[in-house]
Amino acid sequence: MHPFQYLAPTTVKEVVSTLSRYGDRARCLAGGTDVLVQLRGGRFEIDALVDVKGVPELMELRLGADGLHLGAAVPCYRVYESPRVAKAYPGIVDSASIIGGIQIQSRASIGGNLCNASPSADSICSLIVHDAVARIAGPRGNREVEVAGFCVGPGKNVLRKGEFLVSIFVPKPAARFGAAYKRFIPRNEMDIAVAGAGASVTLNAKGKIVAARIALAAVGPTPIVASRAAASLLDREPTPEAFARAGDIAALETHPIDDMRGTADYRVELSRVLTRRTLAVAAERAKGAK
C-alpha cells in the first residue's frame, strides 16, 4: 500500500483546506469500513487520509422540531440505539441496523455509505424515500443536494474538488407517514444486497394514499427512484392489489445486470416482490403514525 499521511482536522474549514490541497490524492475517513478495504485492495492510491470524526458537526445526531440532523460520521449504532430516532424514523433504522454486522455498525456511518455511492448501498434508498438532503461544504461555500441525485454512477457522487459531506437532513415526517426498507441477500447477514427496495407512503384522514416514494437498490448503476410506480399509488387505498401493481411497474423501471450474486432477470423479480413488501410495511406504519 502506498504510504500516506494521517490528518485529523477539527473544523469544517480545515477539512476543506486539506481536501483542496491534496485533491484526488486525499480521502475522508469516517468509519473506515469502506475506504481502508479499498486502499488495501489497490483500488486507488492516496497521499492523505483525512479523519473527519474530530469535527463536531460530523458527529452530531439531533432530532429537532424540523427533522433529523445526522452528521456524516455518526456511526450506525447511534441511530438505532436512540429511542427517539428509532420511533420517528423506523425506515432509516431498517437500513442502519443491517449495514454489515454489529462490529461494522459501531464504526460505519450512513454518511459514509452514501458517499461510497454503491448501487447496492442499504441506506440510500431509505434516505431517498424520506426526501433526505445532503449538506455539503467546499471551497465555494455550502450547498445542499437531494440524496436522490447524490449518486451519479457506481462509486461516484456529486462531490467536487475540496468538497465533503458534512451532514444529512431528514425532514420531519408528515402525519400518517410510514416508510420501510427491505433487501434480499443469500446469507442471513453481512452480505451485499442482490436487490433492495425502500418505500414511503402518506395517508390522508380517509386512509387513501396522498404521497408515495419508491427507491430501488442494486438494479441499476445508481439507486433508482421508481417514480412511475409511486405515481400509480396516488389516491388509492393501501391494498395488496395496489401494491402488487406498483411492484409490477417498479420492476419495469429497473436496469439490472448479471453478476456473481444474481442474474438481471432475478433482480427484476426481486424488485417486484420487495417493492410490494416494503409498501405493505410502510402503510402499516403510516396507519399507526400521528
KOLDREN-953332 format. One line per 3 residues: their letters; for each residue x, y, z of N, C-alpha, C. Coordinates in steps of 0.05 Angstrom, whole numbers, plus 5000, padded with zeros to 4 digits. Atoms other than C-alpha are relative to their C-alpha. Last residue first. Layout:
! KOLDREN-953332
A) X/Y/Z/X/Y/Z/X/Y/Z; ...
***
This chain:
! KOLDREN-953332
KAG) 5017/4977/4994/4004/5210/5285/5009/5025/4984; 4987/4975/4995/4033/5146/5258/4980/5022/5005; 4995/4997/4971/3999/5078/5267/5014/5026/5007
KAR) 5026/5002/4986/3967/5077/5198/5004/5005/5030; 5015/4975/5004/4032/5102/5168/4974/5000/5015; 4988/4979/4982/4070/5044/5199/4985/5026/4997
EAA) 5007/5006/4972/4021/4995/5167/5012/5020/5020; 5029/4993/4996/4028/5030/5100/4991/4994/5029; 5002/4971/4998/4105/5027/5104/4971/5009/5005
VAL) 4989/4992/4974/4103/4953/5118/4997/5030/5004; 5018/5010/4979/4057/4939/5059/5009/5008/5028; 5024/4983/5000/4098/4984/5014/4980/4991/5021
TRR) 4993/4975/4985/4161/4948/5034/4977/5019/5001; 4998/5005/4971/4130/4881/5014/5007/5025/5016; 5026/5007/4988/4105/4902/4946/5002/4997/5030
TLV) 5017/4976/5001/4170/4936/4928/4973/4995/5013; 4991/4983/4978/4209/4875/4952/4984/5026/5000; 5008/5011/4974/4169/4828/4907/5007/5019/5023
RSL) 5029/5002/4999/4175/4869/4843/4990/4991/5028; 5010/4972/4998/4247/4887/4855/4970/5001/5002; 4996/4992/4972/4263/4813/4868/4990/5029/5004
EVR) 5021/5013/4984/4232/4795/4801/5003/5008/5029; 5025/4988/5008/4276/4846/4764/4977/4988/5018; 5001/4974/4987/4337/4823/4803/4973/5014/4993
YDA) 5005/5005/4972/4326/4751/4781/4996/5026/5016; 5028/5008/4998/4320/4773/4709/4992/4995/5029; 5017/4976/5004/4386/4811/4714/4971/4993/5004
TGR) 5004/4991/5027/4421/4750/4742/4982/5025/4999; 5026/5006/5011/4447/4742/4812/4998/5010/4972; 5020/5002/4979/4505/4749/4861/4972/4994/4988
MDD) 4996/5024/4984/4562/4734/4812/4978/4996/5021; 4974/5002/4987/4537/4786/4763/5001/4975/5017; 4993/5026/4990/4482/4797/4712/5027/5003/5014
IPH) 4980/5015/5015/4460/4869/4705/5002/4972/5012; 4980/5017/4986/4399/4909/4727/5020/4987/4981; 4980/5005/5021/4364/4968/4695/5022/4983/5011
TEL) 4973/5009/4993/4300/4976/4735/5018/4997/4976; 4983/4977/4998/4238/5017/4718/5029/4993/5007; 4995/4990/5027/4198/4957/4692/5019/5024/5000
AAI) 4982/5020/5014/4204/4923/4760/5007/5010/4972; 4973/4995/4990/4174/4986/4792/5020/4981/4986; 4990/4976/5014/4112/4979/4749/5029/5005/5008
DGA) 4998/5006/5029/4099/4908/4771/5012/5023/4985; 4976/5017/5002/4113/4927/4844/5005/4993/4971; 4977/4982/4998/4063/4985/4838/5026/4984/4997
RAF) 4998/4985/5025/4011/4936/4813/5024/5019/5001; 4991/5019/5021/4025/4889/4871/5003/5015/4973; 4971/5003/4996/4020/4948/4920/5011/4980/4979
AEP) 4986/4975/5008/3952/4968/4893/5030/4997/5002; 5002/4998/5029/3927/4896/4897/5014/5025/4989; 4981/5018/5013/3953/4887/4967/5000/5003/4970
TPE) 5008/5028/5001/3913/4949/4988/5022/4982/4987; 4975/5016/4997/3934/5018/5011/4993/4970/5001; 4999/5013/4974/3871/5052/4982/5026/4984/5002
RDL) 5010/5028/4998/3886/5094/4921/5000/4991/5029; 5030/5001/4998/3890/5169/4911/4989/4972/5002; 5013/4976/4991/3963/5163/4889/4970/4998/4998
LSA) 5013/5004/4975/3990/5093/4883/4983/5024/5009; 5023/5018/5003/4007/5092/4809/4985/4997/5026; 5023/4985/5010/4051/5154/4820/4975/4982/4997
AAR) 5011/4984/4978/4099/5113/4863/4975/5015/4991; 5013/5019/4981/4108/5061/4808/4988/5015/5023; 5025/5009/5012/4121/5116/4757/4985/4981/5019
SAV) 5021/4979/4999/4171/5150/4802/4974/4991/4989; 5021/5011/5016/4215/5089/4815/4976/5018/5000; 5025/4989/4990/4276/5127/4840/4977/4991/4981
IPT) 5020/4991/5019/4334/5082/4823/4975/5011/5015; 5027/5005/4989/4396/5075/4866/4979/5013/4982; 5004/4985/4976/4456/5083/4818/4973/4991/5012
PGV) 4974/4989/4993/4484/5039/4763/5000/5018/5024; 4992/4980/5019/4419/4999/4763/5027/5011/5008; 5013/5007/5025/4384/4943/4800/5005/5021/4979
AAL) 4986/5022/5014/4426/4941/4863/4987/4992/4974; 4971/5003/4998/4378/4986/4903/5010/4975/4984; 4990/5028/5003/4308/5010/4888/5030/4999/5000
AIR) 4972/4999/5010/4272/5073/4911/5011/4971/5001; 4988/5027/5002/4197/5082/4919/5028/5003/4989; 4974/5001/5013/4161/5146/4941/5011/4971/5001
AAV) 4985/5025/4999/4089/5158/4958/5027/5004/4986; 4972/4996/5008/4041/5215/4973/5014/4973/5002; 4998/4973/5012/3965/5221/4981/5029/5006/4991
IKG) 4972/4991/5004/3950/5148/4995/5001/5027/4985; 4990/5002/5027/3879/5139/5020/5029/5011/4998; 4984/5025/5004/3862/5125/5093/5010/4996/4972
KAN) 5018/5021/5009/3805/5175/5100/5015/4974/4993; 5018/5007/4978/3846/5223/5142/4982/4977/4993; 5017/4979/4990/3900/5223/5088/4981/4990/5022
LTV) 5028/5004/5002/3956/5172/5082/4984/5025/5008; 5014/4982/4982/4029/5184/5068/4970/4996/4995; 5027/4992/5008/4070/5128/5037/4990/5019/5022
SAG) 5014/4984/4980/4144/5110/5038/4973/5008/4989; 5026/4989/5007/4183/5056/5003/4990/5018/5022; 5010/4983/4979/4254/5028/5002/4974/5012/4990
AGA) 5021/4981/5006/4274/4969/4960/4992/5016/5024; 5012/4988/4976/4334/4923/4956/4979/5020/4991; 5019/4978/5006/4366/4876/4907/4989/5010/5026
VAI) 5005/5007/5028/4423/4826/4908/4981/5020/4989; 5026/5004/5010/4443/4862/4972/5000/4992/4970; 5008/4978/5018/4514/4853/4996/4973/4993/4987
DME) 4997/5005/5028/4524/4806/5055/4991/5024/4984; 4973/4992/5009/4535/4812/5129/5005/4991/4971; 4989/4973/4993/4471/4776/5149/5027/5004/4987
NRP) 5017/4988/4980/4426/4715/5137/5009/5029/5007; 4994/5009/4973/4461/4695/5073/4981/5015/5019; 4998/5029/4999/4438/4700/5000/5003/4989/5028
IFR) 4973/5009/5000/4415/4772/5009/5001/4970/5002; 4996/5030/5001/4348/4804/4993/5030/4995/4998; 4981/5009/5021/4333/4875/5016/4999/4969/4999
KYA) 4994/5029/5000/4279/4911/5054/5020/4994/4978; 4980/5010/5019/4268/4984/5072/5004/4970/5004; 4988/5026/4995/4207/5017/5104/5022/4994/4979
AGF) 4979/5007/5019/4170/5083/5109/5012/4973/5009; 4986/5024/4993/4106/5110/5141/5020/4992/4979; 4978/5008/5018/4072/5177/5142/5013/4974/5010
RAA) 5007/5025/5014/4005/5188/5176/5020/4993/4978; 5019/5017/4986/4023/5259/5196/4993/4977/4982; 5027/4989/4998/4082/5286/5157/4983/4981/5017
PKP) 5022/5014/5016/4152/5262/5172/4973/5014/5004; 5020/5012/4982/4202/5314/5199/4978/4987/4983; 5023/4984/4990/4253/5326/5145/4982/4985/5019
VFI) 5024/5015/5007/4317/5284/5140/4976/5015/5012; 5024/4991/4986/4380/5326/5139/4976/4985/4989; 5024/5007/5015/4446/5292/5123/4976/5011/5016
SVL) 5023/5013/4986/4511/5320/5147/4978/4994/4980; 5000/4993/4972/4580/5347/5129/4978/4986/5016; 5027/5001/4987/4592/5313/5063/5003/5006/5029
FEG) 5005/5025/4985/4658/5335/5031/4972/5002/5013; 5025/5003/4986/4682/5385/4980/4998/4974/5016; 5000/4985/4975/4753/5403/4962/4974/4998/5015
KRL) 4974/4998/4987/4746/5381/4889/4998/5018/5025; 4979/4988/5017/4673/5367/4874/5026/5002/5016; 4980/4984/4986/4625/5319/4908/5021/5010/4981
VNK) 4999/4973/5011/4568/5296/4862/5021/5018/5013; 5020/4982/4989/4579/5222/4873/5004/5028/4990; 4996/4972/5007/4614/5163/4840/4978/5017/5012
GPG) 4977/4988/4986/4624/5092/4865/5005/5029/4995; 4989/5019/4981/4577/5064/4811/5025/5012/5014; 4989/5024/5013/4549/5126/4778/5010/4982/5021
VCF) 5001/4995/5029/4518/5195/4793/5011/4976/4984; 4983/5020/5014/4500/5187/4866/4997/5003/4970; 4973/4999/4990/4474/5250/4901/5019/4980/4985
GAV) 4982/4992/5022/4411/5260/4859/5029/5000/5008; 5008/5013/5025/4361/5224/4904/5018/5006/4976; 4987/5026/5001/4400/5249/4964/4993/4984/4975
EVE) 5018/5022/4992/4376/5318/4948/5015/4974/4997; 5008/5017/5023/4435/5365/4944/4981/4979/5010; 5017/5023/4994/4451/5423/4990/4992/4985/4975
RNG) 5022/5004/5018/4507/5474/4985/4985/4975/5009; 5017/5023/4995/4560/5506/5029/4978/4997/4979; 5021/4997/4980/4616/5551/5009/4984/4975/5003
RPG) 5019/4979/5008/4658/5557/4947/4978/5004/5019; 4986/4974/5003/4717/5519/4977/4982/5023/4992; 4978/4999/5019/4672/5463/5000/5012/5027/4997
AIR) 4983/4977/4997/4617/5441/5048/5023/4998/4981; 4972/5002/5010/4560/5394/5032/5015/5026/5006; 4989/4973/4995/4492/5382/5064/5030/4998/4997
AVA) 4972/5000/4992/4457/5321/5035/5011/5028/5002; 4983/4980/5014/4381/5325/5035/5029/4997/5011; 4977/4990/4986/4332/5270/5054/5017/5018/4982
DHV) 4993/4973/5011/4265/5263/5020/5024/5013/5013; 5005/4980/4979/4247/5204/5067/5006/5028/4990; 5029/5000/4995/4241/5158/5007/4992/5017/5023
ILS) 5015/4989/5023/4311/5178/4985/4970/5001/5006; 4997/4970/5000/4342/5167/5053/4984/5012/4978; 5015/4990/4977/4315/5096/5057/5001/5030/5001
CIS) 5029/5001/5007/4340/5082/4987/4983/5010/5022; 5007/4978/5019/4410/5107/5005/4970/5000/4993; 5012/4976/4988/4419/5067/5069/4988/5019/4980
DAS) 5026/5005/4986/4429/4996/5042/4987/5025/5011; 4999/4989/4973/4481/5010/4989/4973/4998/5014; 5013/5019/4981/4473/4963/4929/4999/5011/5029
PSA) 5028/5005/5008/4486/5016/4876/4985/4983/5019; 5004/5027/5012/4549/5035/4915/4971/4997/4992; 5016/5000/5024/4556/5110/4925/4998/4973/4986
NCL) 4989/5022/5015/4613/5108/4975/4985/4994/4975; 4977/4990/5016/4589/5177/4996/5013/4977/4984; 5009/4983/5022/4522/5149/5018/5022/5008/4982
NGG) 5015/5017/5018/4551/5093/5060/4990/5015/4975; 4980/5015/5016/4599/5142/5090/4988/4982/4980; 4987/4981/5018/4542/5187/5111/5021/4987/4983
ISA) 5018/4997/5022/4504/5127/5139/5011/5020/4980; 5020/4978/4998/4564/5114/5182/4982/5000/4976; 5010/4990/5026/4607/5052/5194/4978/5021/5004
RSQ) 4982/4982/5013/4643/5045/5261/4988/5013/4975; 4988/4984/4979/4599/5010/5312/5019/5021/4988; 5019/4978/4993/4556/4985/5254/5011/5018/5022
IQI) 4999/4980/5021/4615/4944/5228/4983/5024/5008; 4974/4987/4999/4621/4907/5294/5003/5022/4980; 4998/4983/4977/4547/4894/5297/5026/5014/5001
GGI) 5008/5012/4975/4545/4867/5226/5003/5019/5023; 4980/5018/4988/4547/4898/5157/4989/4986/5024; 4975/4994/5014/4495/4952/5145/5022/4984/5014
ISA) 4991/5023/5016/4433/4917/5172/5025/5006/4984; 4997/5024/4984/4412/4961/5231/5009/4975/4984; 4977/4997/4982/4423/5027/5196/5006/4974/5014
SDV) 4975/5000/5014/4377/5007/5139/5024/5000/5019; 4999/5024/5016/4314/4989/5177/5027/4996/4986; 4989/5021/4983/4332/5045/5225/5001/4973/4986
IGP) 4971/4996/4999/4320/5095/5170/5014/4979/5016; 4990/5007/5026/4251/5066/5158/5030/5005/4997; 4995/5029/5001/4237/5067/5233/5011/4991/4972
YAK) 4990/5007/5027/4246/5143/5232/5006/4970/4999; 5007/4981/5021/4207/5175/5289/5007/4991/4972; 5029/4997/5001/4208/5117/5338/4991/5017/4977
AVR) 5012/5025/5009/4280/5097/5323/4970/5002/4997; 4995/5003/5029/4303/5169/5327/4986/4975/4990; 5015/4979/5013/4270/5179/5396/5003/4998/4969
PSE) 5029/5006/5000/4295/5112/5423/4983/5021/4984; 5014/4977/4990/4367/5126/5400/4970/4995/5000; 5001/5002/4971/4401/5058/5394/4987/5025/5013
YVR) 5021/5019/4991/4383/5054/5320/4998/4997/5031; 5026/4994/5012/4419/5118/5301/4979/4981/5011; 5012/4978/4986/4477/5111/5349/4973/5007/4989
YCP) 5012/5010/4975/4491/5041/5323/4987/5023/5015; 5027/5011/5003/4501/5068/5252/4987/4993/5027; 5001/5029/5005/4562/5110/5268/4971/4990/5001
VAA) 5014/5013/4978/4555/5186/5262/4998/4970/4994; 4983/5020/4988/4608/5208/5211/4987/4986/5024; 4991/5020/5020/4562/5246/5163/5017/4978/5012
GLH) 4973/4995/5009/4525/5281/5219/5011/4978/4983; 4983/5023/4997/4451/5267/5221/5028/5006/4989; 4974/4990/5009/4403/5324/5233/5020/4978/5006
LGD) 4976/5013/4990/4333/5294/5238/5025/5012/4987; 4993/5026/5010/4271/5337/5229/5026/4990/5012; 5002/5001/5029/4243/5407/5236/5007/4973/4988
AGL) 5028/4996/5008/4228/5405/5310/4996/4998/4970; 5012/4974/4994/4296/5376/5323/4971/5001/4991; 5027/5001/5010/4325/5305/5328/4986/5027/5009
RLE) 5020/4983/4986/4399/5313/5335/4973/4998/4986; 5025/5015/5005/4457/5267/5319/4979/5015/5016; 5025/4991/4988/4521/5309/5313/4977/4981/4991
MLE) 5008/5019/4980/4586/5274/5297/4974/5006/5014; 5002/5027/5013/4600/5309/5231/4993/4978/5020; 5023/5001/5017/4585/5378/5260/4995/4972/4988
PVG) 5026/5003/4985/4634/5367/5317/4976/4997/4982; 5015/4976/5006/4695/5356/5271/4972/4997/5012; 4995/4979/4980/4740/5305/5305/4986/5026/4994
KVD) 5016/5005/4976/4709/5248/5265/5005/5020/5022; 5019/4978/4995/4735/5277/5200/4984/4996/5026; 5019/5009/4980/4798/5235/5193/4982/5023/5008
VLA) 5010/4978/4984/4832/5257/5129/4978/4990/5018; 5025/5011/4989/4875/5203/5097/4990/5020/5021; 5010/4991/4974/4929/5237/5056/4973/4987/5006
DIE) 4978/4988/4985/4975/5218/4998/4991/5008/5028; 5004/4973/4988/4926/5170/4966/5026/5009/5013; 4978/4992/4982/4927/5110/4920/4994/5028/5010
FRG) 4989/4973/5005/4865/5077/4889/5024/5004/5019; 5020/4987/5018/4830/5009/4883/5010/5029/4993; 4987/4986/5022/4893/4976/4910/4981/5014/4981
GRL) 5005/5014/5024/4856/4926/4953/5012/5013/4975; 4985/5026/4999/4887/4952/5016/4997/4985/4974; 4972/4994/5001/4862/5022/4998/5017/4974/5000
QVL) 4994/4993/5028/4792/4996/4982/5030/5007/4997; 5001/5024/5016/4788/4960/5049/5008/5006/4971; 4976/5015/4993/4811/5023/5085/5001/4974/4984
VDT) 4975/4988/5012/4760/5066/5048/5025/4983/5007; 4997/5002/5029/4700/5021/5061/5027/5009/4990; 5007/5027/5008/4698/5006/5135/5000/4995/4970
GGA) 4977/5014/5011/4737/5069/5151/4994/4973/4989; 4998/5026/4986/4684/5096/5198/5024/4984/4990; 5021/4998/4980/4692/5169/5177/5001/4975/5017
LCR) 5004/5024/4984/4757/5175/5138/4979/5006/5021; 5010/4997/4973/4758/5225/5082/4997/4973/5014; 5026/5012/4995/4802/5212/5021/4992/5006/5029
ARD) 5010/5001/4973/4860/5251/4992/4973/4986/5002; 4981/5016/4985/4901/5244/4928/4993/4999/5030; 5007/5028/5003/4843/5268/4885/5018/4982/5016
GYR) 5017/5007/5023/4854/5339/4911/4993/4970/5000; 4992/5027/5010/4911/5344/4962/4983/4991/4976; 4971/5001/5005/4906/5419/4976/5008/4973/4987
SLT) 4993/4983/5023/4831/5425/4967/5030/4998/4993; 5010/5014/5024/4819/5366/5013/5007/5016/4975; 4984/5024/5004/4862/5398/5067/4992/4985/4974
SVV) 4973/4992/5008/4830/5466/5061/5018/4976/4994; 5002/4989/5028/4760/5437/5062/5028/5008/4990; 5004/5023/5018/4777/5395/5124/4999/5009/4971
EKV) 4974/5015/5003/4807/5455/5159/4997/4976/4981; 4981/4984/5017/4745/5498/5145/5026/4985/4996; 5008/5003/5028/4699/5443/5172/5019/5015/4982
TTP) 5021/4982/5010/4737/5443/5237/4994/4995/4971; 5021/4998/4980/4777/5393/5278/4978/5020/4992; 5010/4973/4995/4827/5367/5227/4976/5000/5019
ALY) 5024/5000/4984/4856/5297/5236/4992/5029/5006; 5006/4973/4991/4909/5280/5184/4973/5001/5015; 5025/5001/4985/4941/5212/5171/4995/5028/5012
QFP) 5002/4986/4975/4994/5218/5117/4972/4996/5013; 5017/4976/5000/5002/5166/5063/5001/5013/5028; 4999/4985/4975/5049/5109/5043/4983/5026/4998
HM) 4985/4975/5003/5026/5069/4981/4999/5015/5027; 5017/4976/5000/5000/5000/5000/5018/5025/5000
***
